[in-house]
Amino acid sequence: MATIQEVAEKFNVTADQVKQLKSGMETTWDQIGYDCYEFLDSFGSETEMIAEMTIDASRLETHTSPNNDWKWLDRKGLNAIALGEATWDARY
C-alpha cells in the first residue's frame, strides 16, 4: 500500500491534493456508500467502485464543502479514477 506522498509523486500532484481527495472521497462515500453496494458486481473491486462512485458525476462537489476546488482533477493527462483508486488505498 502506497503512502500519500508516493501517490502524489506517481500522479504528479501534491500531497495536499491527495489528502484533499482522500478526505473528499471519505465524506462522499459516507453519504452514498450504503446505496452503492448493489452495483459492486459491475466493478473489478470495491476500491474501483468507490473511486468511480465518488469522483464521477460531480459527487465530490455535491457532498463536500463548496470551498473545495476539484477542477484540478480535470487536468489533461490525469487519470482521476486511477488517482482515486490509489488515494483510497493510500496510507498516511
C-alpha positions, 0 to 999 in steps of 0.5 A, spaced: 500 500 500 502 506 497 503 512 502 500 519 500 506 522 498 508 516 493 501 517 490 502 524 489 509 523 486 506 517 481 500 522 479 504 528 479 500 532 484 501 534 491 500 531 497 495 536 499 491 534 493 491 527 495 489 528 502 484 533 499 481 527 495 482 522 500 478 526 505 473 528 499 472 521 497 471 519 505 465 524 506 462 522 499 462 515 500 459 516 507 453 519 504 452 514 498 456 508 500 450 504 503 446 505 496 452 503 492 453 496 494 448 493 489 452 495 483 459 492 486 458 486 481 459 491 475 466 493 478 473 489 478 473 491 486 470 495 491 476 500 491 474 501 483 467 502 485 468 507 490 473 511 486 468 511 480 462 512 485 465 518 488 469 522 483 464 521 477 458 525 476 460 531 480 459 527 487 465 530 490 462 537 489 455 535 491 457 532 498 463 536 500 464 543 502 463 548 496 470 551 498 473 545 495 476 546 488 476 539 484 477 542 477 484 540 478 482 533 477 480 535 470 487 536 468 489 533 461 493 527 462 490 525 469 487 519 470 482 521 476 479 514 477 486 511 477 488 517 482 482 515 486 483 508 486 490 509 489 488 515 494 483 510 497 488 505 498 493 510 500 496 510 507 498 516 511 
